[in-house]
Amino acid sequence: MDTLFPLLTTGELMLACLVGVMAGLVKGIVGFAMPLVFISGLTVFMSPELALAGLILPTLATNAYQALRQGPRAAWASTARFRVFLISGGITLVAAAQLVRVFPDRVMMLVIGVPLTFFAAVQLGGWTFRLARQERRTEAVVGAVTGALGGLSGSWGAPTVAYLTALDTPKADQMRVQGVIYGLGAIALVGAHIGSGVLRAETVGFSAAMIPAGLVGMWVGTRVSDRIDQQLFRKATLVVLLIAGLNLLRRALIG
């Protein structure tokens, strides 16, 4: 245990696996928020940097599952449609990732907590964005902001979901597009954080150990999503995300 997970006790690893299952469950139901749940839960008992390392590989695995659930042809079509978003986000993700190790823990919590709380609050309040059509300039800006947030925190779900919702993307398409966007972003995240030093010999074993937990949770979540009213579970998820975001803000501002 000490060799594979030198930065964690056995109890902490078990708690981390439980967080991983819950994160996968939420993602399976609504298609996003796995990194947000992961990092909100893990930072209760470990550093934000280690939490970020832990979510990287399970995020990659679950997004591959989500993107390819309807086959590679549909996934490729989604990639082509949102290529501007992906390119813009990929560039800023890699650049922002290099700043992770010099950011104070409280700053990182604030970076994650503010957009998470804002997104959950406005969605629960019934306020939604509307865009008449997919426009490249807007997409490039949203992609850049999303990538920067992802590079710093490992989480880029909130602006992505807000953008897809603003375009009135149909539910099935939105789930697949999210998988493609997050999956390609996760690939960039792996490379970026190998370079930044967040994903290294001492942390890669922990991140790999989180893959089964995330996949189990997501498998259950997709079954729930297929059988039970999506809107009810989406609202419940947003309540959880709002609480998680407020907790991160409390820790960032008060300690």
RALIN-V94426 format. One record per backbone hydrogen bond with DSSP energy under -0.5 kcal/mol. NH is the residue of the N-H (numbers start at 1). CO is the residue of the C=O. Records with the same first field share a line. If there is no record, write none. Layout:
# RALIN-V94426
NH=CO / CO
This chain:
# RALIN-V94426
5=1
8=5
13=9
14=10
15=11
16=12
17=13
18=14
19=15
20=16
21=17
22=18
23=19
24=20
25=21
26=22
27=23
28=24
29=25
30=26
31=27
37=33
38=34
39=35
40=36
41=37
42=38
43=39
44=41
45=42
46=42
51=47
52=48
53=49
54=50
55=51
56=52 / 53
57=53
58=54
59=55
60=56
61=57
62=58
63=59
64=60
65=61
66=62
67=63
68=64
69=66
71=68
75=71
76=72
77=73
78=74
79=75
80=76
81=77
82=78
83=80
86=82
87=83
88=84
89=85
90=86
91=87
92=88
93=89
94=90
95=91
96=92
97=93
98=94 / 95
99=96
100=97
102=99
103=99 / 100
108=104
109=105
110=106
111=107
112=108
113=109
114=110
115=111
116=112
117=113
118=114
119=115
120=116
121=117
122=118
123=119
124=120
125=121
126=123
127=122
128=126
131=166
135=133
139=135
140=136
141=137
142=138
143=139
144=140
145=141
146=142
147=143
148=144
149=145
150=146
151=147
152=148
153=149
154=150
155=149
160=156
161=157
162=158
163=159
164=160
165=161
166=162
167=163
168=165
169=164
174=170
175=171
176=172
177=173
178=174
179=175
180=176
181=177
182=178
183=179
184=180
185=181
186=182
187=183
188=184
189=185
190=186
191=187
192=188
193=189
194=190
195=191
196=192
197=193
199=193
200=198
203=200
204=200
205=201
207=203
208=204
209=205
210=206 / 207
211=208
212=208
213=209
214=210
215=211
216=212
217=213
218=214
219=215
220=216
221=217
222=218
223=219
224=220
225=221
226=222
227=223 / 224
228=224
233=229
234=230
235=231
236=232
237=233
238=234
239=235
240=236
241=237
242=238
243=239
244=240
245=241
246=242
247=243
248=244
249=245
250=246
251=247
252=248
253=249
254=250
255=250
